[in-house]
């Protein structure tokens, strides 16, 4: 009888220093809300049409950035799982910066 077990996955890392935690929280905040902030700024400065176009463009750009960060730091056998922006930021800061 053949046993098919999943490989052990590495848990999302916990950041120990306060600087890394703040940086990961800031990155997660920007990944979540930068699209909205830029679109509302464009709406305030210009008009609805420019704000709508800005919303679509920043949605695509932030999605590409999120995807690049995710594929750069999360191990290959764990990429099919869903990760939140906070988890992606934690992985990024633990692997690349801290």
Backbone as JSON Lines, residues from 0, in Angstrom:
{"i":0,"aa":"X","n":[0.84,-1.18,0.0],"ca":[0.0,0.0,0.0],"c":[0.88,1.24,0.0]}
{"i":1,"aa":"X","n":[0.53,2.16,-0.83],"ca":[1.34,3.35,-0.98],"c":[0.78,4.47,-0.1]}
{"i":2,"aa":"X","n":[1.68,5.13,0.6],"ca":[1.28,6.23,1.48],"c":[1.63,7.55,0.82]}
{"i":3,"aa":"X","n":[0.65,8.37,0.61],"ca":[0.88,9.7,0.05],"c":[0.67,10.73,1.15]}
{"i":4,"aa":"X","n":[1.76,11.2,1.69],"ca":[1.69,12.21,2.74],"c":[2.14,13.54,2.17]}
{"i":5,"aa":"X","n":[1.52,14.58,2.65],"ca":[1.96,15.92,2.28],"c":[3.3,16.2,2.94]}
{"i":6,"aa":"X","n":[4.13,16.92,2.24],"ca":[5.39,17.33,2.83],"c":[5.1,18.33,3.95]}
{"i":7,"aa":"X","n":[5.97,18.35,4.93],"ca":[5.81,19.32,6.01],"c":[6.02,20.71,5.46]}
{"i":8,"aa":"X","n":[5.12,21.59,5.82],"ca":[5.25,22.96,5.33],"c":[5.83,23.83,6.43]}
{"i":9,"aa":"X","n":[6.56,24.82,6.0],"ca":[7.18,25.76,6.92],"c":[6.13,26.78,7.34]}
{"i":10,"aa":"X","n":[5.95,27.02,8.64],"ca":[4.94,28.0,9.06],"c":[5.38,29.42,8.71]}
{"i":11,"aa":"X","n":[4.42,30.31,8.69],"ca":[4.72,31.72,8.45],"c":[5.63,32.22,9.57]}
{"i":12,"aa":"X","n":[6.76,32.81,9.22],"ca":[7.72,33.2,10.26],"c":[7.21,34.32,11.15]}
{"i":13,"aa":"X","n":[7.65,34.29,12.39],"ca":[7.33,35.37,13.32],"c":[8.56,36.26,13.42]}
{"i":14,"aa":"X","n":[8.33,37.54,13.35],"ca":[9.42,38.51,13.4],"c":[9.72,38.87,14.84]}
{"i":15,"aa":"X","n":[11.0,38.88,15.19],"ca":[11.38,39.09,16.58],"c":[11.67,40.54,16.92]}
{"i":16,"aa":"X","n":[12.3,41.27,16.02],"ca":[12.64,42.66,16.35],"c":[11.47,43.59,16.04]}
{"i":17,"aa":"X","n":[11.43,44.67,16.77],"ca":[10.34,45.65,16.6],"c":[10.43,46.34,15.25]}
{"i":18,"aa":"X","n":[11.65,46.59,14.78],"ca":[11.84,47.24,13.48],"c":[11.27,46.38,12.36]}
{"i":19,"aa":"X","n":[11.5,45.07,12.42],"ca":[10.98,44.17,11.39],"c":[9.46,44.07,11.45]}
{"i":20,"aa":"X","n":[8.9,44.05,12.65],"ca":[7.45,43.99,12.8],"c":[6.78,45.24,12.24]}
{"i":21,"aa":"X","n":[7.36,46.39,12.52],"ca":[6.81,47.64,12.01],"c":[6.92,47.7,10.5]}
{"i":22,"aa":"X","n":[8.06,47.27,9.96],"ca":[8.24,47.26,8.51],"c":[7.27,46.32,7.81]}
{"i":23,"aa":"X","n":[7.05,45.14,8.39],"ca":[6.11,44.19,7.81],"c":[4.67,44.72,7.89]}
{"i":24,"aa":"X","n":[4.34,45.36,8.99],"ca":[3.0,45.94,9.12],"c":[2.79,47.07,8.12]}
{"i":25,"aa":"X","n":[3.82,47.9,7.92],"ca":[3.72,48.99,6.95],"c":[3.59,48.45,5.53]}
{"i":26,"aa":"X","n":[4.37,47.42,5.19],"ca":[4.27,46.82,3.87],"c":[2.9,46.19,3.65]}
{"i":27,"aa":"X","n":[2.37,45.5,4.66],"ca":[1.03,44.9,4.55],"c":[-0.03,45.99,4.38]}
{"i":28,"aa":"X","n":[0.09,47.08,5.12],"ca":[-0.85,48.2,4.99],"c":[-0.81,48.77,3.58]}
{"i":29,"aa":"X","n":[0.4,48.97,3.05],"ca":[0.53,49.52,1.7],"c":[-0.01,48.56,0.65]}
{"i":30,"aa":"X","n":[0.22,47.27,0.81],"ca":[-0.33,46.3,-0.15],"c":[-1.85,46.29,-0.11]}
{"i":31,"aa":"X","n":[-2.42,46.52,1.07],"ca":[-3.87,46.52,1.21],"c":[-4.52,47.8,0.7]}
{"i":32,"aa":"X","n":[-3.97,48.94,1.07],"ca":[-4.7,50.2,0.91],"c":[-4.08,51.21,-0.05]}
{"i":33,"aa":"X","n":[-2.94,50.91,-0.66],"ca":[-2.31,51.88,-1.55],"c":[-3.17,52.17,-2.77]}
{"i":34,"aa":"X","n":[-3.86,51.16,-3.29],"ca":[-4.75,51.37,-4.43],"c":[-5.84,52.39,-4.1]}
{"i":35,"aa":"X","n":[-6.45,52.22,-2.96],"ca":[-7.51,53.13,-2.53],"c":[-6.98,54.54,-2.27]}
{"i":36,"aa":"X","n":[-5.83,54.63,-1.63],"ca":[-5.26,55.94,-1.31],"c":[-4.92,56.71,-2.58]}
{"i":37,"aa":"X","n":[-4.28,56.04,-3.53],"ca":[-3.91,56.71,-4.77],"c":[-5.16,57.1,-5.57]}
{"i":38,"aa":"X","n":[-6.16,56.25,-5.6],"ca":[-7.38,56.55,-6.35],"c":[-8.15,57.72,-5.73]}
{"i":39,"aa":"X","n":[-8.25,57.75,-4.42],"ca":[-8.93,58.87,-3.77],"c":[-8.16,60.18,-3.95]}
{"i":40,"aa":"X","n":[-6.85,60.09,-3.97],"ca":[-6.04,61.29,-4.24],"c":[-6.28,61.79,-5.66]}
{"i":41,"aa":"X","n":[-6.33,60.87,-6.62],"ca":[-6.6,61.27,-8.01],"c":[-8.0,61.84,-8.15]}
{"i":42,"aa":"X","n":[-8.97,61.29,-7.42],"ca":[-10.33,61.81,-7.46],"c":[-10.38,63.22,-6.88]}
{"i":43,"aa":"X","n":[-9.65,63.45,-5.79],"ca":[-9.63,64.77,-5.17],"c":[-8.95,65.8,-6.06]}
{"i":44,"aa":"X","n":[-7.83,65.4,-6.69],"ca":[-7.06,66.35,-7.49],"c":[-7.63,66.55,-8.89]}
{"i":45,"aa":"X","n":[-8.24,65.52,-9.47],"ca":[-8.68,65.61,-10.86],"c":[-10.19,65.39,-10.95]}
{"i":46,"aa":"X","n":[-10.62,64.27,-11.51],"ca":[-12.06,64.01,-11.64],"c":[-12.32,62.51,-11.57]}
{"i":47,"aa":"X","n":[-13.6,62.14,-11.77],"ca":[-14.01,60.74,-11.65],"c":[-13.35,59.83,-12.68]}
{"i":48,"aa":"X","n":[-13.24,60.3,-13.91],"ca":[-12.68,59.48,-14.97],"c":[-11.21,59.13,-14.69]}
{"i":49,"aa":"X","n":[-10.44,60.12,-14.3],"ca":[-9.03,59.9,-13.98],"c":[-8.91,58.98,-12.76]}
{"i":50,"aa":"X","n":[-9.78,59.17,-11.79],"ca":[-9.74,58.34,-10.58],"c":[-10.09,56.89,-10.92]}
{"i":51,"aa":"X","n":[-11.04,56.67,-11.81],"ca":[-11.39,55.3,-12.21],"c":[-10.25,54.63,-12.96]}
{"i":52,"aa":"X","n":[-9.63,55.38,-13.86],"ca":[-8.49,54.82,-14.6],"c":[-7.33,54.53,-13.65]}
{"i":53,"aa":"X","n":[-7.11,55.43,-12.71],"ca":[-6.05,55.23,-11.72],"c":[-6.33,54.02,-10.85]}
{"i":54,"aa":"X","n":[-7.58,53.83,-10.47],"ca":[-7.97,52.67,-9.69],"c":[-7.63,51.38,-10.42]}
{"i":55,"aa":"X","n":[-7.98,51.3,-11.69],"ca":[-7.7,50.08,-12.45],"c":[-6.2,49.85,-12.63]}
{"i":56,"aa":"X","n":[-5.47,50.9,-12.94],"ca":[-4.03,50.75,-13.16],"c":[-3.3,50.38,-11.87]}
{"i":57,"aa":"X","n":[-3.63,51.06,-10.77],"ca":[-2.94,50.73,-9.52],"c":[-3.34,49.36,-9.0]}
{"i":58,"aa":"X","n":[-4.57,48.91,-9.27],"ca":[-4.98,47.56,-8.9],"c":[-4.1,46.53,-9.6]}
{"i":59,"aa":"X","n":[-3.82,46.75,-10.88],"ca":[-2.95,45.83,-11.62],"c":[-1.51,45.9,-11.12]}
{"i":60,"aa":"X","n":[-1.0,47.09,-10.9],"ca":[0.4,47.25,-10.47],"c":[0.62,46.65,-9.08]}
{"i":61,"aa":"X","n":[-0.27,46.93,-8.15],"ca":[-0.14,46.38,-6.8],"c":[-0.29,44.86,-6.83]}
{"i":62,"aa":"X","n":[-1.16,44.33,-7.68],"ca":[-1.29,42.88,-7.83],"c":[-0.01,42.25,-8.36]}
{"i":63,"aa":"X","n":[0.65,42.91,-9.3],"ca":[1.92,42.39,-9.82],"c":[2.99,42.45,-8.74]}
{"i":64,"aa":"X","n":[3.04,43.53,-7.98],"ca":[4.02,43.65,-6.9],"c":[3.78,42.57,-5.85]}
{"i":65,"aa":"X","n":[2.52,42.36,-5.47],"ca":[2.17,41.33,-4.49],"c":[2.58,39.95,-4.99]}
{"i":66,"aa":"X","n":[2.35,39.68,-6.26],"ca":[2.71,38.39,-6.83],"c":[4.22,38.19,-6.86]}
{"i":67,"aa":"X","n":[4.95,39.23,-7.22],"ca":[6.41,39.13,-7.25],"c":[6.98,38.91,-5.85]}
{"i":68,"aa":"X","n":[6.46,39.62,-4.86],"ca":[6.91,39.41,-3.48],"c":[6.61,38.0,-3.03]}
{"i":69,"aa":"X","n":[5.42,37.52,-3.32],"ca":[5.0,36.18,-2.9],"c":[5.86,35.1,-3.54]}
{"i":70,"aa":"X","n":[6.1,35.21,-4.84],"ca":[6.89,34.18,-5.52],"c":[8.37,34.27,-5.2]}
{"i":71,"aa":"X","n":[8.81,35.41,-4.72],"ca":[10.22,35.58,-4.4],"c":[10.61,34.96,-3.06]}
{"i":72,"aa":"X","n":[9.71,34.95,-2.09],"ca":[10.1,34.55,-0.74],"c":[9.43,33.29,-0.21]}
{"i":73,"aa":"X","n":[8.27,32.93,-0.7],"ca":[7.58,31.75,-0.19],"c":[8.17,30.51,-0.85]}
{"i":74,"aa":"X","n":[8.45,29.46,-0.07],"ca":[9.04,28.24,-0.65],"c":[8.17,27.65,-1.76]}
{"i":75,"aa":"X","n":[8.84,26.96,-2.67],"ca":[8.18,26.47,-3.88],"c":[7.03,25.52,-3.59]}
{"i":76,"aa":"X","n":[7.19,24.63,-2.6],"ca":[6.13,23.65,-2.32],"c":[4.94,24.25,-1.56]}
{"i":77,"aa":"X","n":[5.0,25.52,-1.18],"ca":[3.91,26.16,-0.45],"c":[3.22,27.25,-1.24]}
{"i":78,"aa":"X","n":[3.57,27.45,-2.46],"ca":[3.01,28.56,-3.23],"c":[1.56,28.37,-3.63]}
{"i":79,"aa":"X","n":[1.04,27.14,-3.58],"ca":[-0.35,26.95,-3.98],"c":[-1.33,27.34,-2.88]}
{"i":80,"aa":"X","n":[-0.84,27.58,-1.67],"ca":[-1.7,27.98,-0.57],"c":[-1.96,29.49,-0.62]}
{"i":81,"aa":"X","n":[-3.07,29.9,-0.05],"ca":[-3.44,31.31,-0.02],"c":[-2.74,31.98,1.16]}
{"i":82,"aa":"X","n":[-2.15,33.15,0.91],"ca":[-1.5,33.93,1.96],"c":[-2.07,35.34,1.96]}
{"i":83,"aa":"X","n":[-2.25,35.87,3.16],"ca":[-2.71,37.25,3.28],"c":[-1.55,38.2,3.03]}
{"i":84,"aa":"X","n":[-1.86,39.48,2.92],"ca":[-0.82,40.47,2.71],"c":[0.12,40.55,3.91]}
{"i":85,"aa":"X","n":[-0.41,40.36,5.11],"ca":[0.41,40.36,6.32],"c":[1.38,39.18,6.3]}
{"i":86,"aa":"X","n":[0.92,38.02,5.86],"ca":[1.8,36.85,5.8],"c":[2.87,37.03,4.73]}
{"i":87,"aa":"X","n":[2.51,37.59,3.59],"ca":[3.49,37.85,2.53],"c":[4.54,38.83,3.03]}
{"i":88,"aa":"X","n":[4.12,39.87,3.73],"ca":[5.07,40.85,4.27],"c":[5.97,40.22,5.33]}
{"i":89,"aa":"X","n":[5.41,39.33,6.16],"ca":[6.22,38.65,7.17],"c":[7.26,37.75,6.51]}
{"i":90,"aa":"X","n":[6.85,37.0,5.5],"ca":[7.8,36.16,4.77],"c":[8.89,37.02,4.15]}
{"i":91,"aa":"X","n":[8.51,38.13,3.53],"ca":[9.47,38.99,2.84],"c":[10.5,39.56,3.84]}
{"i":92,"aa":"X","n":[10.01,40.09,4.94],"ca":[10.93,40.69,5.91],"c":[11.8,39.64,6.58]}
{"i":93,"aa":"X","n":[11.27,38.44,6.82],"ca":[12.09,37.43,7.48],"c":[13.14,36.85,6.54]}
{"i":94,"aa":"X","n":[12.84,36.73,5.25],"ca":[13.78,36.13,4.3],"c":[14.76,37.13,3.72]}
{"i":95,"aa":"X","n":[14.34,38.35,3.46],"ca":[15.16,39.3,2.71],"c":[15.8,40.38,3.58]}
{"i":96,"aa":"X","n":[15.11,40.87,4.58],"ca":[15.6,42.05,5.29],"c":[16.12,41.71,6.68]}
{"i":97,"aa":"X","n":[15.34,40.99,7.46],"ca":[15.76,40.71,8.85],"c":[16.46,39.37,8.98]}
